[in-house]
Amino acid sequence: MPTVTELETAIRAAWCRETSDDPDEWTPANPARGQCGVTALVVRDYLGGEILIATVIPEDGSQPTERHGWNRLPSGIEIDFTREQFHARERLGPAAAQEPMVRARAPHRCELLAERVKQLLASPD
């Protein structure tokens, strides 16, 4: 089993426009954009725990239009490899343990990220 650091490194290297749930806004300058659902699923596959989902509250206080997902490990520690996709003044609403919608909406994105991460973890440094 990889360490958290090894897993994070592989996930970040595996992100691309095709794994993003928001490919039109994904850029190399913001590679975490749209990656939260697929990333949370891969993290859970390797490290266990549950996925937390919350609405993203825009910095102007307008109605939330996005959701964000991250992981709570069996130890209770929360890890979020994709938080930097949002502006500093955007905040998260209350979280609940849920499944990301991406698995039902775009299973190919989940499969692609999982396969790319698996290959990166198996390759020698």
N, C-alpha and C positions, 0 to 999 in steps of 0.2 A: 504494500500500500504506500502511495506517495505521501510525503509530508505536505502540510498545508502550503508551504512555500513552493515546493515542486509543482503541486497542482495549480496554484495560482499562475506560476510562470508558464505552464503548458496551456492553460486556458487563455491567457492574454495573447500568447503567440498564435493560438488557433482562431481567434476572432477574425471575422471578415464581413464584408457586406452581405454575403449569402447566409451567415448565421444570425444576422441582426433581425429583430422583429420590426425594425424601422429602417429598412435599407435606403430609403430616399434621403434620410437625415444622417446616415452613418458616414463618417469620414475617417481617414487615418489619423487626423488630429483629435478625434473623439471616438476611439475604437470601442469604448464601452457602450456607446449609444445603441439601445435596443437589444443588448445582450443579457439583461438581468434574468429573464425567464429561463433561457437555455443554460446559462451559467449556473443558476441555482439548481437546476435538475442534475447537471453533471457533478456539481459539488456534493449533492445528496447521494448520488450513485457511489461516489468514492468514500465519503466521510460519514454518511448517515445523517440522522437528525431530521429536521423539518424545514419547510420553506415558509417564510413569512411574506405576506403581501400587504402593501399599504398604498393609499392614494398619494400622489405627488401634488402638494399644494403649491400653486404658482406663486412667485415672489410678489405679484400684485394682489394676491388674495382672491383672485377670480376662481370660478368653479374648477375643481380638478378634472383633468381630462386623461391623465395617465395613471398607471399603476406601476409599482416597483416591487421587485422581489429580491430576497436575500436569504441567507441560511442561519438557522440556529442549530448548532452541533449538539450531539447527545450530552456533552458536558455543560450545555447552557450558554456557551460562548457564541456570539453572533458574528458572522463574517459576511462582508458585502464587498465583492470584487468589482462592482459596477457603479458604485455611488457617485463617482466622479463624472458620470455622464450628465449630471444635473448642475445647474447654477448653485452657487454657495447659498443664495437666499431662498432657494426652493426648499421646502421642508416636507417631511413625511407625516401623514395622518396616522391614526392608530393602526397597528399591525395585527394581523390574524393569520394563523396557520392555514394555508390554502395551496391548491395546485395552480401553477401558472397556466394561463389560457393558451400559451404557445404550443403546448403538447397537443391539444385538440385542433388548434387553428393551423399550425404549420409544423407537423411532426418531422418533416425533412430537415428543418433547421436544427432541431434537437439531435437528430441522427448525425448530421454533418459535424456539429461541434463535438459530440461524443467521440466520433471516429477520429477526428483530427487530434483531440486531446490524447486518446489512446495511443495513436501513432507517435506523438511527441514524447509521451512518457516511456514508450518502449525503445525509442532511439537512443543510442549512446551519445553522451555529451561531446 
